């Protein structure tokens, strides 16, 4: 390669305003797609215990589920279209710290007790099914 070609590559044109506007536009479009197109309200929640589906409950009904597991328990609350773990005897409390979930494919996992909660619903882009 000659020196002119190397200098042209090395000192090529810098990013211009239109380049930056294009990049920002793509990022904003991606965020919009993630927030609004793929984020659908869930219809029900599946409760899995040790790899077995034990219950499917509608998010439209207000109820509480008590799960007795090993030497502890979980209190799962379903209220106003959301589900969360209110009480847990597990040592790490991650399932409780996860908070409320209500959107399709959101999950709560309690690894010590092998419990898995998953919000399901009608979704055109449901990639887990």
Secondary structure, 3 states (H helix, E strand, C coil): CCHHHHHHHHCCCCCCHHHHHHHHHHHHHHHHHHHHHCCCECCEEEEEECCEEEEEEECCCCEEEEEEECCEEEEEEEECCEEEEEEECCCCCHHHHCCCECECCCEEEECCCCEEEEEECCCCCCCCC
